Amino acid sequence: MSNIVFSASPRQRFTSTLVFGFSLLLAIDSLGAVENNFAFDVQVSLSPKAAARLAALSESMVIAATYSGEPVPSAEKHANQIGQIDLGAEHAEIPGKFATVHITGDKLKRERLAWIKGPVLLNVNVYSARHSGPDNILSCDFFDGNLREAEAKPLALHCALIVENTMPKPVQ
């Protein structure tokens, strides 16, 4: 039986070590990206009357996502008026029609995550952008819960005109 021995030059060993190290860093970085992903999707639908009114006004809609969390005892001094740590907000303006929108979570204040205990909380609302007038004309469902729940599947929020007299409901 013969033994095959591979001999690598110092340069080859250095290059192999460098490639391995770089691959390891990329793998660790991608794991961190998954753990720190605060993105989710929102699917907005409209009643026929709301769709027609928004189209007639050339009005758009705003999706407002607000992130927060329960404070750890040492961070209670940073809590807002309702006792939560504000982790930031992200707004997306979309045309006034059915759409699925990706909210990136890029506006989240990650440096404040150490101030919270438990999950990141999320509140999502939809309203008219008010380009055609000073008042919101939409009554929409909303989401108020755990971010992980919102990441699991697109949040389906339905909007109607306020004058249609339909009550918004929380989405879970």
TIGU-633813 format. One record per residue: residue number from 1; x, y, z of N, C-alpha, C in turn. Coordinates in Angstrom, 3 decimals. Layout:
N
k;neast;nnorth;nup;caeast;canorth;caup;ceast;cnorth;cup
NUM;X;Y;Z;X;Y;Z;X;Y;Z
...
END
This chain:
172
k;neast;nnorth;nup;caeast;canorth;caup;ceast;cnorth;cup
1;0.838;-1.155;0.000;0.000;0.000;0.000;0.892;1.229;0.000
2;0.548;2.179;-0.831;1.389;3.375;-0.878;0.677;4.527;-0.197
3;1.455;5.341;0.419;0.934;6.548;1.059;1.141;7.722;0.127
4;0.084;8.467;-0.067;0.202;9.664;-0.891;0.257;10.852;0.055
5;1.263;11.625;-0.096;1.451;12.790;0.752;1.334;14.031;-0.121
6;0.458;14.927;0.307;0.333;16.198;-0.399;1.129;17.231;0.365
7;1.938;17.891;-0.343;2.755;18.925;0.280;2.321;20.272;-0.263
8;2.038;21.178;0.633;1.627;22.517;0.224;2.707;23.505;0.602
9;2.905;24.442;-0.277;3.880;25.495;-0.003;3.306;26.426;1.057
10;4.140;27.216;1.700;3.630;28.188;2.679;2.574;29.118;2.067
11;2.778;29.499;0.817;1.814;30.388;0.159;0.470;29.669;-0.019
12;0.493;28.398;-0.415;-0.740;27.642;-0.587;-1.466;27.457;0.746
13;-0.693;27.181;1.827;-1.303;27.035;3.148;-1.935;28.355;3.583
14;-1.243;29.469;3.345;-1.764;30.787;3.698;-3.050;31.069;2.926
15;-3.054;30.789;1.621;-4.235;31.036;0.789;-5.403;30.172;1.248
16;-5.142;28.904;1.544;-6.193;28.002;2.015;-6.762;28.481;3.347
17;-5.880;28.893;4.249;-6.320;29.398;5.551;-7.149;30.664;5.382
18;-6.710;31.549;4.497;-7.422;32.791;4.236;-8.813;32.510;3.662
19;-8.903;31.605;2.693;-10.192;31.257;2.084;-11.111;30.627;3.125
20;-10.575;29.701;3.938;-11.380;29.069;4.972;-11.876;30.106;5.974
21;-10.995;30.977;6.416;-11.374;32.019;7.380;-12.441;32.944;6.821
22;-12.279;33.346;5.569;-13.253;34.212;4.933;-14.602;33.510;4.810
23;-14.605;32.228;4.434;-15.846;31.454;4.335;-16.534;31.346;5.690
24;-15.734;31.139;6.733;-16.282;31.049;8.079;-16.918;32.372;8.494
25;-16.259;33.487;8.200;-16.820;34.800;8.519;-18.127;35.049;7.774
26;-18.199;34.656;6.510;-19.430;34.818;5.744;-20.550;33.991;6.349
27;-20.236;32.770;6.771;-21.249;31.897;7.372;-21.759;32.492;8.679
28;-20.857;32.995;9.505;-21.250;33.611;10.775;-22.073;34.857;10.511
29;-21.653;35.674;9.541;-22.382;36.899;9.208;-23.778;36.577;8.712
30;-23.933;35.549;7.893;-25.265;35.213;7.390;-26.154;34.690;8.514
31;-25.597;33.986;9.488;-26.382;33.550;10.641;-26.859;34.754;11.430
32;-25.987;35.725;11.619;-26.364;36.949;12.319;-27.444;37.693;11.584
33;-27.391;37.705;10.258;-28.415;38.391;9.472;-29.766;37.725;9.674
34;-29.784;36.399;9.755;-31.044;35.702;9.981;-31.578;36.033;11.373
35;-30.718;36.004;12.381;-31.149;36.278;13.744;-31.618;37.714;13.915
36;-31.078;38.645;13.155;-31.416;40.055;13.298;-32.292;40.544;12.161
37;-33.082;39.667;11.590;-33.965;40.047;10.500;-35.275;40.553;11.089
38;-35.598;41.805;10.834;-36.807;42.411;11.373;-37.790;42.751;10.258
39;-37.657;42.051;9.141;-38.491;42.293;7.965;-39.749;41.433;8.008
40;-40.773;41.905;7.302;-42.023;41.163;7.163;-42.771;41.738;5.966
41;-43.829;41.046;5.559;-44.633;41.485;4.424;-46.042;41.838;4.874
42;-46.614;42.833;4.206;-47.984;43.258;4.472;-48.755;43.190;3.158
43;-49.885;42.526;3.195;-50.752;42.421;2.026;-51.980;43.300;2.302
44;-52.130;44.372;1.512;-53.221;45.319;1.712;-54.281;45.097;0.638
45;-55.525;44.892;1.083;-56.637;44.786;0.149;-57.625;45.914;0.442
46;-58.462;46.213;-0.542;-59.398;47.326;-0.431;-60.807;46.894;-0.781
47;-61.776;47.515;-0.145;-63.164;47.318;-0.568;-63.302;47.953;-1.952
48;-64.273;47.534;-2.737;-64.460;48.156;-4.061;-64.641;49.676;-3.986
49;-65.389;50.155;-2.985;-65.606;51.606;-2.842;-64.300;52.327;-2.499
50;-63.501;51.728;-1.631;-62.219;52.346;-1.267;-61.278;52.379;-2.464
51;-61.235;51.292;-3.222;-60.381;51.245;-4.413;-60.804;52.308;-5.424
52;-62.101;52.456;-5.627;-62.598;53.451;-6.582;-62.303;54.869;-6.111
53;-62.500;55.134;-4.842;-62.258;56.493;-4.305;-60.781;56.847;-4.362
54;-59.907;55.931;-3.963;-58.466;56.193;-4.018;-58.020;56.432;-5.457
55;-58.559;55.659;-6.395;-58.205;55.838;-7.808;-58.690;57.194;-8.312
56;-59.920;57.575;-7.960;-60.471;58.856;-8.407;-59.655;60.036;-7.872
57;-59.132;59.894;-6.667;-58.350;60.969;-6.047;-56.858;60.876;-6.368
58;-56.437;59.811;-7.053;-55.004;59.516;-7.251;-54.279;59.519;-5.903
59;-54.952;58.944;-4.920;-54.436;58.928;-3.550;-53.665;57.641;-3.285
60;-52.636;57.737;-2.487;-51.855;56.565;-2.094;-52.151;56.218;-0.641
61;-51.515;55.152;-0.175;-51.691;54.689;1.203;-50.327;54.617;1.883
62;-50.343;54.695;3.203;-49.125;54.575;3.997;-49.274;53.367;4.910
63;-48.244;52.538;4.911;-48.153;51.438;5.877;-47.163;51.916;6.934
64;-47.612;51.971;8.180;-46.776;52.445;9.283;-46.499;51.278;10.227
65;-45.224;50.939;10.373;-44.806;49.860;11.272;-44.008;50.470;12.415
66;-44.417;50.167;13.639;-43.748;50.682;14.827;-43.255;49.503;15.655
67;-41.959;49.505;15.969;-41.335;48.441;16.755;-41.152;48.908;18.198
68;-41.339;48.005;19.155;-41.135;48.338;20.565;-40.825;47.067;21.345
69;-40.657;47.219;22.657;-40.408;46.066;23.512;-40.574;46.425;24.976
70;-40.724;45.404;25.795;-40.827;45.577;27.245;-39.441;45.870;27.802
71;-39.290;46.895;28.644;-37.956;47.236;29.142;-37.428;46.255;30.191
72;-36.118;46.029;30.152;-35.467;45.335;31.258;-35.430;46.333;32.418
73;-35.326;45.862;33.649;-35.355;46.797;34.781;-34.344;47.948;34.674
74;-33.157;47.669;34.197;-32.137;48.728;34.124;-32.416;49.763;33.035
75;-33.369;49.492;32.140;-33.670;50.428;31.046;-35.036;51.091;31.193
76;-35.694;50.901;32.331;-37.029;51.479;32.512;-37.028;52.990;32.357
77;-35.909;53.629;32.656;-35.828;55.093;32.517;-35.913;55.527;31.047
78;-35.700;54.600;30.118;-35.768;54.904;28.683;-37.149;54.614;28.083
79;-38.059;54.099;28.907;-39.385;53.732;28.412;-40.189;54.978;28.042
80;-41.095;54.819;27.075;-41.958;55.925;26.667;-43.159;56.043;27.610
81;-44.118;56.905;27.276;-45.259;57.176;28.151;-46.157;55.965;28.394
82;-46.085;54.935;27.546;-46.885;53.731;27.795;-46.031;52.575;28.340
83;-44.803;52.900;28.764;-43.958;51.906;29.409;-43.181;50.997;28.483
84;-43.080;51.340;27.205;-42.376;50.522;26.217;-41.068;51.207;25.791
85;-40.143;50.398;25.339;-38.928;50.928;24.717;-39.228;51.112;23.233
86;-39.091;52.328;22.753;-39.302;52.634;21.333;-38.100;52.111;20.555
87;-38.364;51.206;19.610;-37.293;50.638;18.778;-37.285;51.207;17.366
88;-38.156;52.186;17.112;-38.165;52.825;15.803;-39.400;52.516;15.004
89;-39.500;53.185;13.857;-40.658;53.038;12.980;-40.197;53.056;11.536
90;-41.003;52.442;10.697;-40.735;52.431;9.259;-42.061;52.663;8.542
91;-42.027;53.537;7.547;-43.224;53.849;6.768;-42.954;53.531;5.298
92;-43.974;52.991;4.649;-43.893;52.717;3.211;-45.127;53.318;2.558
93;-44.922;54.156;1.546;-46.046;54.709;0.805;-46.232;53.893;-0.464
94;-47.474;53.492;-0.690;-47.786;52.633;-1.836;-48.963;53.226;-2.608
95;-49.112;52.855;-3.877;-50.288;53.306;-4.635;-51.570;52.839;-3.955
96;-52.658;53.548;-4.179;-53.937;53.227;-3.557;-54.638;52.060;-4.202
97;-54.005;50.903;-4.201;-54.607;49.687;-4.761;-54.021;48.467;-4.051
98;-54.617;47.318;-4.309;-54.152;46.067;-3.703;-52.642;45.927;-3.907
99;-51.934;45.567;-2.849;-50.482;45.411;-2.954;-49.958;44.545;-1.819
100;-48.842;43.901;-2.082;-48.073;43.237;-1.039;-46.764;44.004;-0.936
101;-46.457;44.442;0.268;-45.311;45.316;0.494;-44.345;44.666;1.480
102;-43.073;44.767;1.172;-42.029;44.242;2.058;-41.525;45.383;2.945
103;-41.654;45.213;4.238;-41.117;46.173;5.207;-39.779;45.598;5.653
104;-38.711;46.353;5.459;-37.356;45.825;5.640;-36.899;45.693;7.086
105;-37.403;46.532;7.958;-36.909;46.534;9.329;-35.597;47.275;9.479
106;-35.147;47.926;8.425;-33.862;48.635;8.454;-33.852;49.833;9.397
107;-35.014;50.379;9.718;-35.091;51.566;10.588;-35.062;51.203;12.070
108;-35.100;49.901;12.371;-35.097;49.472;13.766;-33.812;49.909;14.452
109;-33.940;50.452;15.644;-32.789;50.932;16.420;-32.185;49.741;17.173
110;-31.309;49.028;16.489;-30.749;47.779;17.026;-29.961;47.978;18.316
111;-29.396;49.149;18.496;-28.631;49.402;19.718;-29.530;49.381;20.958
112;-30.840;49.516;20.777;-31.769;49.493;21.899;-32.277;48.091;22.230
113;-31.924;47.096;21.439;-32.393;45.733;21.701;-31.936;45.222;23.061
114;-30.792;45.694;23.522;-30.296;45.290;24.842;-31.174;45.846;25.967
115;-32.011;46.818;25.665;-32.888;47.436;26.658;-34.210;46.691;26.835
116;-34.450;45.667;26.013;-35.743;44.992;26.115;-35.600;43.551;26.582
117;-36.684;43.069;27.178;-36.779;41.649;27.534;-37.937;41.084;26.727
118;-37.819;39.859;26.351;-38.873;39.243;25.569;-38.776;39.625;24.102
119;-39.844;39.359;23.370;-39.808;39.555;21.923;-39.916;41.024;21.508
120;-39.528;41.289;20.277;-39.767;42.595;19.674;-41.252;42.642;19.341
121;-41.898;43.734;19.749;-43.325;43.917;19.494;-43.510;44.791;18.261
122;-44.619;44.607;17.578;-44.860;45.296;16.325;-46.298;45.780;16.254
123;-46.467;47.018;15.788;-47.784;47.562;15.501;-47.770;48.032;14.058
124;-48.747;47.594;13.266;-48.822;47.981;11.848;-50.198;48.578;11.575
125;-50.208;49.778;11.000;-51.430;50.474;10.613;-51.328;50.896;9.160
126;-52.484;51.061;8.531;-52.560;51.551;7.153;-53.531;52.727;7.149
127;-53.172;53.787;6.407;-54.050;54.949;6.284;-53.782;55.644;4.962
128;-54.705;56.510;4.558;-54.505;57.225;3.293;-53.386;58.247;3.493
129;-52.657;58.513;2.415;-51.471;59.372;2.500;-51.798;60.858;2.633
130;-53.045;61.234;2.427;-53.502;62.618;2.615;-52.889;63.602;1.624
131;-52.611;63.119;0.410;-52.135;64.040;-0.628;-53.302;64.802;-1.244
132;-54.493;64.196;-1.233;-55.660;64.811;-1.866;-56.515;65.602;-0.883
133;-56.203;65.545;0.385;-56.956;66.265;1.407;-56.321;66.068;2.759
134;-56.780;66.834;3.761;-56.126;66.796;5.072;-56.482;65.591;5.946
135;-57.528;64.840;5.579;-58.010;63.777;6.458;-57.770;62.383;5.874
136;-57.554;61.448;6.770;-57.503;60.044;6.394;-58.909;59.613;5.989
137;-59.032;58.875;4.893;-60.353;58.433;4.444;-60.554;56.927;4.605
138;-59.556;56.241;5.142;-59.608;54.778;5.240;-59.780;54.286;6.677
139;-60.499;53.206;6.815;-60.608;52.456;8.052;-60.028;51.077;7.747
140;-58.915;50.737;8.382;-58.188;49.514;8.024;-57.970;48.608;9.227
141;-57.872;47.306;8.940;-57.439;46.362;9.962;-56.043;46.774;10.413
142;-55.602;46.240;11.545;-54.266;46.549;12.042;-53.671;45.307;12.684
143;-52.365;45.352;12.895;-51.674;44.260;13.580;-51.012;44.842;14.810
144;-51.168;44.172;15.942;-50.522;44.588;17.182;-50.110;43.316;17.906
145;-48.829;42.948;17.791;-48.391;41.699;18.395;-46.896;41.504;18.300
146;-46.502;40.270;18.310;-45.106;39.850;18.290;-44.580;39.878;16.849
147;-43.409;40.444;16.643;-42.809;40.516;15.310;-42.684;39.133;14.680
148;-42.314;38.122;15.444;-42.134;36.776;14.894;-43.421;36.255;14.259
149;-44.572;36.626;14.825;-45.855;36.234;14.243;-46.022;36.884;12.865
150;-45.598;38.127;12.736;-45.723;38.852;11.464;-44.765;38.304;10.415
151;-43.633;37.773;10.845;-42.653;37.227;9.902;-43.097;35.891;9.316
152;-43.993;35.200;10.014;-44.386;33.848;9.610;-45.123;33.814;8.270
153;-45.957;34.808;8.020;-46.705;34.888;6.761;-47.100;36.340;6.557
154;-47.422;36.729;5.344;-47.813;38.125;5.130;-49.018;38.512;5.997
155;-48.948;39.708;6.572;-50.078;40.239;7.321;-51.132;40.688;6.319
156;-52.321;40.174;6.411;-53.404;40.535;5.496;-54.260;41.606;6.172
157;-54.129;42.842;5.691;-54.887;43.962;6.248;-55.860;44.471;5.191
158;-57.118;44.622;5.582;-58.159;45.057;4.651;-58.584;46.476;5.013
159;-58.802;47.288;3.982;-59.224;48.669;4.176;-60.541;48.936;3.460
160;-61.344;49.787;4.068;-62.584;50.281;3.477;-62.608;51.783;3.729
161;-63.509;52.477;3.099;-63.677;53.897;3.389;-64.279;54.059;4.779
162;-63.897;55.092;5.485;-64.468;55.348;6.807;-65.985;55.451;6.708
163;-66.478;56.077;5.645;-67.927;56.254;5.485;-68.667;54.943;5.244
164;-67.951;53.863;4.934;-68.598;52.554;4.774;-68.988;51.970;6.122
165;-68.478;52.569;7.177;-68.848;52.200;8.543;-68.508;50.759;8.901
166;-67.353;50.284;8.470;-66.891;48.956;8.870;-65.827;49.133;9.941
167;-65.911;48.331;10.955;-64.953;48.428;12.060;-63.668;47.673;11.721
168;-62.518;48.334;11.909;-61.271;47.592;11.701;-61.129;46.512;12.761
169;-60.409;45.455;12.401;-60.211;44.372;13.368;-58.718;44.073;13.472
170;-58.293;43.659;14.638;-56.878;43.286;14.765;-56.615;41.977;14.024
171;-55.475;41.899;13.381;-55.066;40.697;12.656;-54.125;39.913;13.543
172;-54.328;38.611;13.601;-53.444;37.781;14.422;-52.900;36.636;13.638
END
